[in-house]
Amino acid sequence: HNADIDETLFGSSAANRTNKFAHQDKEILIVGKDTVMVRHKFRGANKASGKTDAVIIAASELNRLRDNATLMSKEEEFEQRQRHNDALEERVAKSQARKEKIRQMEEERKKNAMMGGTEKESRPGQKNSVLERAKQMLDEDMDDVKHMNQMMMYSKVVTIRDAQIQEKRVVQAEKEEEERQLDAMMEIERLKALQMY
């Protein structure tokens, strides 16, 4: 058994929760919102006996202490553990049943989606498009079609590359023209500076 010590028994928290007003021969304790206790003091009684004031705790705290203080036999502990394990197993079973139900609903949704897809394809206009798509895929497997597709891809690549090369040439020509204009302006400024001096 674990020995749990409840700190409220020593009066640390109860003493902090009460407000004390000391008068000459009596002590007034405000315990709760509408609970006031008045105690008459006896001079020398506490000093002689060495006792301190009693600890005041709430009824709920007292009930909690009583519940924790009950000793259980080994059979009762075993029954309590068994009830806890049974409740845990029941929760796990419910969770698994819920997961299984969700999985079945997902499978039904997929089946309905597939059946809906086949119903759409069974229409005459779409049936032809499916056949055309299948024929197109078969044609793409032929070597001549593969070679033609390869040539088309190469022509696209070459076209893009030529456009990039042309753009690069234009940019280079603009840059050279700009540099020539800057050189001419610098030369004019140099000649003006020489004429001034």
Sequence and secondary structure as in RCSB ss.txt:
>XXXX:A:sequence
HNADIDETLFGSSAANRTNKFAHQDKEILIVGKDTVMVRHKFRGANKASGKTDAVIIAASELNRLRDNATLMSKE
EEFEQRQRHNDALEERVAKSQARKEKIRQMEEERKKNAMMGGTEKESRPGQKNSVLERAKQMLDEDMDDVKHMNQ
MMMYSKVVTIRDAQIQEKRVVQAEKEEEERQLDAMMEIERLKALQMY
>XXXX:A:secstr
      GGGGTHHHHHH EEEE SSEEEEE SSS EEEEE  TTHHHHH         HHHHHHHHHHH    HH
HHHHHHHHHHHHHHHHHHHHHHHHHHHHHHHHHHHHHHHHHHHHHHTSHHHHHHHHHHHHHHHHHTSHHHHHHHH
HHHHHHHHHHHHHHHHHHHHHHHHHHHHHHHHHHHHHHHHHHHHHH 
